[in-house]
Amino acid sequence: MDVNGVGWIAAIVVGGVAGWLAEIVMKGNMGLLMNVVLGIVGAVVLNAILQALNIGSFGVGWLAYLITGFIGACILIFVGRMVRQ
């Protein structure tokens, strides 16, 4: 089974890297598990947004998953901060 052209283990690893990069850019303070969750959920959320806007995706493969996960995780961190305030 693939997730955006990436296997499940690779999705966890790449999602963790994407969440970690988003944490650095957005100056967050989260743990490893939350980074993985943010990266994976961020990729899913951004893909859904892009499909709803009929834009498409960044492609297939681990690099596309990393970019999508990073941008999606940044969006989730931003929305989370807006909700908390």
BAVOLUM-416037 format. One record per atom (N, C-alpha, C): residue in three letters; x, y, z. Coordinates in steps of 0.02 Angstrom, whole numbers, plus 50000, padded with zeros to 5 digits. Example, Ala and Ser with C-alpha at 12.3 -4.5 7.8 and 13.67 -1.06 7.14 Angstrom:
BEGIN
Ala506604971650390;Ala506154977550390;Ala506604983550390;Ser506424988850354;Ser506844994750357;Ser506455000250394;
END
This chain:
BEGIN
Met500424994150000;Met500005000050000;Met500445006250000;Asp500255011149960;Asp500645017249955;Asp500255023249980;Val500625028050004;Val500355034450024;Val500675039649979;Asn500305042249930;Asn500565047249884;Asn501185044649848;Gly501185038349830;Gly501755035449795;Gly502335033649840;Val502235033949905;Val502755032349954;Val502495026849998;Gly502915021950017;Gly502695016650062;Gly502545019350132;Trp502235015150173;Trp502025017350240;Trp502625019350284;Ile503145015350282;Ile503735016850324;Ile504065023350300;Ala504125024050234;Ala504415030150207;Ala503965036150222;Ala503305035150223;Ala502845040650239;Ala502955042950311;Ile503085038250356;Ile503205040150426;Ile503865043950432;Val504385041550398;Val505035044750402;Val505015051650369;Val504755051950308;Val504715058350273;Val504235063150308;Gly503685060550335;Gly503225064750374;Gly503555067650435;Gly503975063650468;Gly504355066050526;Gly504835071650507;Val505175070850451;Val505635076050427;Val505245082350409;Ala504685081550375;Ala504275087250355;Ala504015090950417;Gly503775087250466;Gly503535090350528;Gly504095093750567;Trp504685090650567;Trp505255093550602;Trp505475100050568;Leu505485100150501;Leu505665106350465;Leu505145111750477;Ala504505109850478;Ala503975114750492;Ala504035117450562;Glu504225113150609;Glu504325115250678;Glu504885120450683;Ile505425119450646;Ile505985124150646;Ile505775130750615;Val505445130450557;Val505255136650521;Val504735140550561;Met504245136950590;Met503705140350627;Met503885141550700;Lys504495139650720;Lys504735140650788;Lys504275137450839;Gly504105131150828;Gly503685127450873;Gly504105123650923;Asn503775120350969;Asn504125116351019;Asn503715110051030;Met503815105150985;Met503435098950988;Met503925093150989;Gly503685087351005;Gly504105081451008;Gly504115077750941;Leu504475072250940;Leu504565068250880;Leu503905065450855;Leu503495062750899;Leu502855059850878;Leu502405065150847;Met502385071050876;Met501965076350849;Met502235078750782;Asn502895078750772;Asn503185080550708;Asn502965075650653;Val502975069150669;Val502765064050621;Val502025065050605;Val501615066050656;Val500895067050645;Val500765073250603;Leu501105078750620;Leu501015084950582;Leu501215084150509;Gly501765080650497;Gly501995079650428;Gly501505075450388;Ile501265069950416;Ile500815065550380;Ile500125068850371;Val499845071450425;Val499195074750421;Val499235081050378;Gly499795084550384;Gly499885090550342;Gly499875088850268;Ala500195083350249;Ala500195081250179;Ala499495079450156;Val499125075950198;Val498435074050181;Val497995080250174;Val498065084950222;Val497655091050221;Val497805095150159;Leu498445096250144;Leu498625100350086;Leu498405097050021;Asn498475090450016;Asn498235086949956;Asn497485087849948;Ala497105087650003;Ala496385088650000;Ala496225095849978;Ile496595100650004;Ile496485107649985;Ile496635108649911;Leu497185105849888;Leu497365106549817;Leu496855103249771;Gln496605097449792;Gln496095094149751;Gln495435097949752;Ala495265100949809;Ala494645104849813;Ala494685111049768;Leu495275113849763;Leu495375119749720;Leu495525117749648;Asn495525111149634;Asn495635108449567;Asn496325110449540;Ile496825110749585;Ile497505112649566;Ile497925106449551;Gly497795101049584;Gly498195094949576;Gly498675094449635;Ser499195090449627;Ser499675089649681;Ser500375091249656;Phe500865090749701;Phe501555092149683;Phe501885086249647;Gly501515080849637;Gly501785075049603;Gly501775068949649;Val502155063849629;Val502175057649666;Val502905056249685;Gly502995053549744;Gly503665051749767;Gly503825055049833;Trp504405053349860;Trp504575055649926;Trp504705063149928;Leu504995066149875;Leu505115073349875;Leu504465077249873;Ala503995075049832;Ala503335078349830;Ala502985077649897;Tyr503055071649929;Tyr502745070549994;Tyr503065075050047;Leu503725076050043;Leu504075080450090;Leu503845087650082;Ile503795090050021;Ile503575096950009;Ile502855097850032;Thr502425093150013;Thr501715093550033;Thr501645093150109;Gly502005088550140;Gly501975087850213;Gly502225093950249;Phe502765096950224;Phe503045102950254;Phe502555108850251;Ile502295110150192;Ile501825115750184;Ile501195114450225;Gly500935108350222;Gly500335106650260;Gly500445107150335;Ala501025105050359;Ala501175105550430;Ala501235112850452;Cys501525117050410;Cys501565124150426;Cys500865127150430;Ile500425125150385;Ile499735127550387;Ile499385125250451;Leu499485118950470;Leu499175116350531;Leu499445119950593;Ile500085121350596;Ile500375124950653;Ile500075132050656;Phe500015135350598;Phe499745142050596;Phe499015142150619;Val498615137450593;Val497915137050613;Val497845135450687;Gly498265130950712;Gly498255129350783;Gly498405135250827;Arg498875139450806;Arg499025145550844;Arg498465150550842;Met498125151050784;Met497565155650778;Met496975153450822;Val496865146950827;Val496315144350867;Val496455145450942;Arg497075144450962;Arg497255145251032;Arg497195152451056;Gln497265157251012;Gln497235164251032;Gln496555167051030;
END
